[in-house]
């Protein structure tokens, strides 16, 4: 007699493994681009008799591609992880499920309104505490001041790729895993802190930026719980990132 395979568990340790793997995958994806570039530099230098060819440097286009590739590699990791540990919970709308399902139409309207309100908060905070642009040297901040194809890749990454991926990881699978072990309130707090920490490189020299990212994370978690779906949070995240790009 053939019996069904038992469902895999999902708990707080899985949340830690998912987020750690997500960060590592982003690093490895970007590192692969840098490593390939280093090999090409070494090859060109050898061809030039040991002299570094002029103009050969890691430009914004390559940096933008490394960021995008890092996100895509992290997305593959998130898909692999969820397929092994969260497949049975993907459509579960409860706090202990991933909530990958449509939301009522009203939820998307509230998401857009929330994005606008957060944008007003960004404007107010930056007027109250103007950022020192000379100190903002993180990869995202650097790419936000580029032009051409590099900026296009950057915009695609932060508006279309990062929001659904980050919502799936932080407010989806990781949220469900933490909620199963420690409850919904702990899931809101811990996943928001992890989401804020993810933006360390770009916010370390502008502390109000951490508060703004935290506000975005809390708002997305609220939408996820209110409408029992990740999709309004994705709309919120896309809209917020897009408006921040337009503002800067």
C-alpha atoms as one frame of an Amber mdcrd trajectory, in Angstrom:
protein
   0.000   0.000   0.000   1.367   3.405  -1.016   0.933   6.168   1.558   1.256
   9.902   1.002   4.494  11.523   2.067   4.139  13.479   5.314   4.002  17.239
   5.077   7.231  19.025   5.921   7.169  21.232   8.972   7.748  24.976   8.859
   9.151  26.785  11.884  11.372  29.613  13.062  14.576  27.814  12.126  13.341
  27.631   8.559  12.780  31.391   8.584  16.384  31.909   9.661  17.656  29.542
   6.975  15.525  31.171   4.295  16.636  34.730   5.074  20.301  33.782   5.528
  20.248  31.864   2.244  18.492  34.772   0.547  21.204  37.234   1.609  23.985
  34.808   0.677  22.418  34.140  -2.738  22.272  37.873  -3.459  25.931  38.197
  -2.540  26.964  35.220  -4.665  25.014  36.485  -7.666  26.706  39.872  -7.497
  30.078  38.291  -6.708  29.860  36.153  -9.848  29.684  39.315 -11.965  32.634
  40.873 -10.143  34.655  37.684 -10.474  33.960  37.484 -14.205  34.992  41.113
 -14.576  38.234  40.449 -12.654  39.075  37.547 -14.951  38.445  39.716 -18.009
  40.687  42.459 -16.580  43.454  39.944 -15.943  43.109  38.521 -19.439  43.192
  41.939 -21.107  46.150  42.965 -18.943  48.060  39.843 -19.988  47.365  40.620
 -23.632  48.748  44.135 -23.093  52.010  42.800 -21.689  51.129  43.354 -18.046
  49.755  46.874 -18.491  46.208  47.615 -17.378  44.228  48.846 -20.403  42.952
  52.424 -19.927  39.258  52.867 -19.280  38.754  49.312 -18.051  36.817  49.705
 -14.805  33.739  48.415 -13.002  31.161  50.888 -14.316  27.551  51.489 -13.269
  26.174  49.189 -15.959  28.081  46.214 -14.583  27.122  47.163 -11.028  23.446
  47.349 -12.021  23.680  43.948 -13.695  25.323  42.455 -10.610  22.483  43.775
  -8.434  19.849  42.347 -10.763  21.627  39.002 -11.059  21.956  38.821  -7.286
  18.212  39.304  -6.930  17.473  36.642  -9.537  19.774  34.130  -7.838  18.098
  34.941  -4.523  14.737  34.378  -6.206  15.834  30.919  -7.320  16.842  30.151
  -3.735  13.487  31.366  -2.388  11.627  29.225  -4.931  13.752  26.164  -4.095
  13.247  26.660  -0.367   9.498  27.228  -0.597   9.088  24.198  -2.862  10.669
  22.020  -0.181   9.213  23.496   3.002   6.250  25.767   2.229   4.461  24.272
  -0.778   1.559  23.008   1.342   1.066  26.475   2.857   1.356  28.723  -0.214
  -2.398  29.402  -0.545  -3.098  29.386   3.183  -4.372  32.908   4.023  -3.837
  32.616   7.783  -0.824  34.202   9.544   0.808  30.750   9.567   0.403  30.421
   5.795   2.221  32.145   2.953  -0.939  33.847   1.637   0.102  33.756  -2.019
  -3.416  34.396  -3.305  -5.535  37.209  -4.765  -6.932  39.827  -2.411 -10.230
  41.696  -2.513 -10.062  44.611  -4.948 -10.315  47.054  -2.052  -6.976  45.771
  -0.764  -5.122  47.037  -3.826  -6.692  50.477  -3.505  -5.660  50.650   0.150
  -2.151  49.582  -0.909  -1.869  52.475  -3.374  -3.169  54.941  -0.779  -0.704
  53.607   1.782   2.157  54.031  -0.692   1.158  57.668  -1.179   1.025  58.245
   2.584   4.442  56.661   3.039   5.767  58.857   0.253   4.554  61.935   2.144
   6.366  60.574   5.196   9.570  60.223   3.158   9.305  63.844   1.964   8.670
  65.109   5.510  11.537  63.097   7.036  14.025  64.131   4.348  13.123  67.793
   4.810  13.510  67.438   8.559  16.735  65.417   8.265  18.281  66.063   4.831
  20.548  63.189   3.741  24.215  63.868   3.083  24.476  62.537  -0.461  28.271
  62.430  -0.282  28.053  59.752   2.442  25.442  57.597   0.729  27.728  55.170
  -1.074  25.695  51.943  -1.024  25.115  50.202  -4.371  21.469  51.245  -4.635
  22.223  54.853  -3.767  25.048  54.942  -6.312  22.870  53.480  -9.046  20.031
  55.902  -8.306  22.234  58.695  -9.691  23.210  56.942 -12.914  21.644  57.314
 -16.357  21.010  55.241 -19.459  20.929  51.458 -19.489  22.437  51.179 -16.007
  19.558  53.203 -14.574  17.057  51.127 -16.543  18.425  47.892 -15.041  18.418
  49.499 -11.608  14.811  50.691 -11.955  13.641  47.262 -13.130  15.410  45.683
 -10.170  13.953  47.912  -7.466  10.450  48.444  -8.878   9.570  45.151 -10.552
  11.923  42.451  -9.215  12.704  43.263  -5.581   9.148  43.982  -4.289   7.468
  40.644  -5.137  10.593  38.747  -4.160  11.052  40.490  -0.812   7.356  40.278
   0.047   7.339  36.558  -0.715  10.418  35.982   1.449   9.755  38.305   4.390
   5.967  38.713   4.634   5.299  35.296   3.095   7.391  32.249   3.922   9.521
  33.727   6.733   6.438  35.350   8.297   4.544  32.055   8.266   7.530  30.164
   9.696   8.016  32.599  12.595   4.267  32.777  13.288   4.132  28.984  13.592
   6.847  29.014  16.254   6.342  32.272  18.126   3.014  33.810  17.104   1.814
  36.570  14.797   3.172  39.536  16.787   6.652  38.042  16.825   6.387  37.396
  13.082   5.579  41.065  12.443   8.467  42.313  14.585  11.156  39.815  13.578
  10.497  39.849   9.827  10.383  43.649   9.840  13.729  43.817  11.651  15.222
  41.371   9.152  13.800  43.431   6.279  15.359  46.589   7.714  18.711  44.840
   8.191  18.655  43.817   4.526  18.942  47.511   3.605  21.933  48.110   5.872
  24.421  48.964   3.118  22.306  51.798   1.722  20.997  53.250   5.007  23.987
  52.984   7.336  24.934  56.648   6.811  21.356  57.931   7.005  19.640  56.581
  10.119  16.127  57.922   9.287  16.258  55.597   6.268  16.006  52.629   8.627
  12.802  54.072  10.083  11.320  54.557   6.617  12.157  51.000   5.563  10.688
  49.779   8.839   7.491  51.744   8.194   7.229  50.115   4.765   7.721  46.667
   6.294   5.102  47.237   8.990   2.605  48.595   6.458   3.140  45.578   4.192
   2.688  43.224   7.151  -0.537  45.033   8.072  -1.896  44.610   4.550  -0.880
  40.965   4.531  -2.852  40.318   7.733  -5.809  42.557   6.907  -6.463  41.144
   3.438  -4.966  37.662   3.971  -2.838  38.037   0.858   0.695  39.077  -0.086
  -0.449  40.802  -3.252  -1.531  44.175  -1.771   1.847  44.363  -0.040   3.540
  43.803  -3.392   1.523  46.655  -4.912   2.464  48.847  -1.952   6.140  47.937
  -2.260   6.266  48.514  -6.036   4.484  51.851  -5.705   6.671  53.008  -2.828
   9.933  52.122  -4.586   8.752  53.706  -7.819   7.783  56.967  -6.121  11.073
  57.104  -4.213  12.900  56.841  -7.549  10.832  59.662  -8.979  11.461  61.795
  -5.894  15.236  61.340  -6.112
